Amino acid sequence: MKKPEEEKFGIVSRREFIKGLGVTAISTVAAQTAAVAQELEKANAEKVIGPGAVPVTLSVNGQNLQLQLEPRVTLLDALRNYSSLTGAKEGCDRAACGACTVLMDGRPIYSCQKLAIEAQGHQITTVEGLAANGNLSPVQQAFIDKDALQCGYCTPGFIMSVTALLQKNPRPTLAETKHACSGNLCRCGTQPHILQAVFQAAGVSMADKTEVIKHV
Amino acid sequence: MNAFEYATALSPDSARSLVGNQGAYLAGGNDLLGLLKDYLINADILVNIKSLPGLNKIEPGRRHWTLGTLVTIAEIEDNAGLAQAFPGLHDAAMEIASPQIRNVATVGGNLAQHSRCWYFRHRDTVCLKRGGDLCYARESDNRYHSLFTGNTCISPVVSSLATTFAALDATAIVLRNGKETPMKMDALYHRAWENPLAHNSLDPGDLILRVEIPTSRRSSAYMQVSDKHAFDWALVSCAAAADVVDGKLAHPRVALGSISPVPHQVEAANQFLNGKTLDDETASAAADMILKEARPLEHNAYKVPMAHALIRRTLLKLKG
């Protein structure tokens, strides 16, 4: 991390601003994240920042991450290379494969095609944030139970898409599930097992796994 | 991706002054970041326009509905009122890209996206559209390219919203030189018809503010054919809109995407359909007129019968 320079950005000096953030850094409360973002927006409104690194505060899995990032750093890069949250994977880096899928305010997005600096003020959830108290989420457990992965590289992205689907639609149909998973690719070809995992997580019992295979 | 400065604009005018002549507006960022990562464009500043007030609304109206430029494709997909007023628009939104993209992609960004031609997108080629002197697609793999063009470049427009807005006769309101400039879809893309370097008629700094969709066509439909069932570009797309009164079409419009640098419309076909009762024979005669001037190349001739079938199917979906 670069040493903060004593220069003005917005209406406060960078150092004052970082000190200000320190107060909220220990907090994990969403409302305070929004407050920080509002302050940040006010301080930075219509002010040109960068191209060098600037302070960026991300709310990831309920925790505030304070980072020094250039504006060009993507959310995926910020998570993987600046925060050691390597759950979201880099596949295509062009919004085409889905391996980098995270939730922003509960909705799946491609973190590779989103700048970290504009993700401020939003609640980011990665696959690391799903397990509570050491217990896997129902979706994670279902992926294990149904053997819904081979190499596993696409798995975190699929799990995030499925998690968002089930939050919005707890009993999806096969067609709805496929629509929701259309932005995630699995080149090992485990889609039939992934669909089975979705139905297990949704509490729907499958008559026969060949039914799913037939429809994929 | 080269480094750039960054600012968040709070009004359209300040967005315009911040973006200067070398900057880019950032909304969903799907197309923009792809272009920057592949060094296809350079921007010295990215101006985040997502905080511009009032531009993220879907507003019903008696004469027209208004879609703010920041409305996301997912919001179009999920809006029940909009789906009822413009079923074709809803169907077009559902087929755009993937959930992850629809959640962030905006109306303005969909309209302003750049060519998907694989020679244009390739890092190592400098094609006509990039300022070179050769359209590689003409003599090479042109399976995804245009049947119509007014210049040498055969890269087609791929915005499914543009196709649908053309059929609905919608107007984009563009902030240009401080003035709100209305542009129908033919005006919004006309420059791409004439000039291989252009993706649309927008000048640097032009900002699409909103799109107004007239309510005068109560029936609309959209269909596309792609290699994949989901998350794929259309090989051909078609939108149709009309009022259907006693089984007869009133002021019908048909537009096609992915076969021309502009949403492909043939005014004579629209006039031919006006007042007609829809059946396959009528739809087929309209399709003949719409595709009469098609100039297929070595690998894209399949698009002609595909477009013909799609025009017929889309027209026959229009309901009274």
Interface residues (C-beta under 8 A of the other chain):
Chain A: E41 N44 A45 E46 K47 V48 I49 G50 P51 G52 E70 P71 R72 T74 D93 R94 A95 G98 T101 M104 R107 P108 I109 Y110 Q113 K114 L115 I117 E118 S161 A164 K178 H179 A180 S182 G183 N184
Chain B: M1 N2 A3 F4 E5 Y6 A7 T8 A9 L10 S14 L18 L26 G29 N30 L33 G34 L36 K37 I45 L46 N48 K50 S51 A74 M94 A97 S98 P99 Q100 I101 N103 V104 A230 F231
